[in-house]
């Protein structure tokens, strides 16, 4: 499998599993409650030469779980589904248009490959938005620009 297709698959899988895994890890009632808490979400993903960039919109109260717990669920999803390891760093909390936002950088390893990325979680009364850009460490500068373009283009009504 080429790195590009593997990165694309990795990004898609992580976006689709992060919140369900976050619910599993943070739910006081455990796995049974997580099954109820798992939310389907439309996913929008673009594969680009440097990796993948996309977002998901979850129809759920955005404040159901704290954003830092959602980030931890996302990070833990990598190892739980056998995609190597990833860590978050440079975590920043802020607000955009009055909505709580958490931004973080991602770095990881899967075998010999180093992966980098960026993630933004946006909490809304009725939604949680997860925006992510992921790719090879060698493409970090290009990935940063792509992620900035992605988050600048997100508009929540």
URSUL-V181250 format. One record per residue. RES is the residue in one letter. SS is DSSP state (@ for helix, = for strand, . for the rest). PHI is phi in whole degrees, 0 to 359 (NA if undefined). BURIAL is 1 if it has 16 or more other C-alpha atoms within 10 Angstrom, else 0. Layout:
res,ss,phi,burial
RES,SS,PHI,BURIAL
RES,SS,PHI,BURIAL
This chain:
res,ss,phi,burial
X,.,NA,0
X,.,288,0
X,@,298,0
X,@,299,1
X,@,291,0
X,@,291,0
X,@,295,1
X,@,300,1
X,@,297,0
X,@,300,1
X,@,297,1
X,@,298,1
X,@,296,0
X,@,292,1
X,@,298,1
X,@,282,1
X,@,255,1
X,@,301,1
X,@,287,1
X,@,297,1
X,@,294,1
X,@,301,1
X,@,296,1
X,@,298,1
X,@,282,1
X,@,253,1
X,.,287,0
X,.,294,0
X,.,272,0
X,.,84,0
X,@,301,0
X,@,297,0
X,@,291,0
X,@,298,1
X,@,298,0
X,@,287,0
X,@,277,1
X,.,288,1
X,.,243,1
X,.,281,0
X,=,212,1
X,=,294,0
X,=,239,0
X,=,234,0
X,=,228,1
X,=,240,0
X,=,274,1
X,=,233,0
X,.,301,0
X,.,273,1
X,=,157,1
X,=,214,1
X,=,216,1
X,=,184,1
X,=,210,1
X,=,231,1
X,=,240,1
X,=,263,1
X,=,278,1
X,.,199,1
X,.,300,0
X,.,297,1
X,.,262,0
X,.,301,1
X,.,233,1
X,.,302,0
X,@,300,1
X,@,292,1
X,@,289,0
X,@,296,1
X,@,298,1
X,@,298,1
X,@,298,1
X,@,297,1
X,@,299,1
X,@,292,1
X,@,298,1
X,@,303,1
X,@,287,0
X,@,294,0
X,.,257,0
X,.,73,0
X,.,254,1
X,.,90,1
X,=,237,1
X,=,216,1
X,=,234,1
X,=,251,1
X,=,207,0
X,=,52,0
X,=,286,0
X,=,229,0
X,=,255,0
X,=,202,0
X,=,229,0
X,=,228,0
X,.,52,0
X,.,79,0
X,=,257,0
X,=,295,1
X,=,226,1
X,=,234,1
X,=,244,1
X,=,207,1
X,=,265,1
X,=,239,1
X,=,214,1
X,=,198,1
X,=,222,0
X,=,221,0
X,.,68,0
X,.,272,0
X,=,267,0
X,=,260,1
X,=,244,1
X,=,229,1
X,=,187,1
X,=,219,1
X,=,222,1
X,=,228,1
X,=,245,1
X,=,237,1
X,=,261,1
X,.,225,1
X,.,304,0
X,.,245,0
X,=,215,1
X,=,234,1
X,=,251,1
X,=,241,1
X,=,243,1
X,=,214,1
X,=,229,1
X,=,216,1
X,=,185,1
X,=,288,1
X,@,301,1
X,@,297,0
X,@,258,1
X,@,305,1
X,@,296,0
X,@,296,0
X,@,297,1
X,@,300,1
X,@,297,0
X,@,297,1
X,@,294,1
X,@,299,0
X,@,297,0
X,@,297,1
X,@,289,1
X,@,293,0
X,@,273,0
X,.,288,0
X,.,232,0
X,.,252,0
X,.,295,0
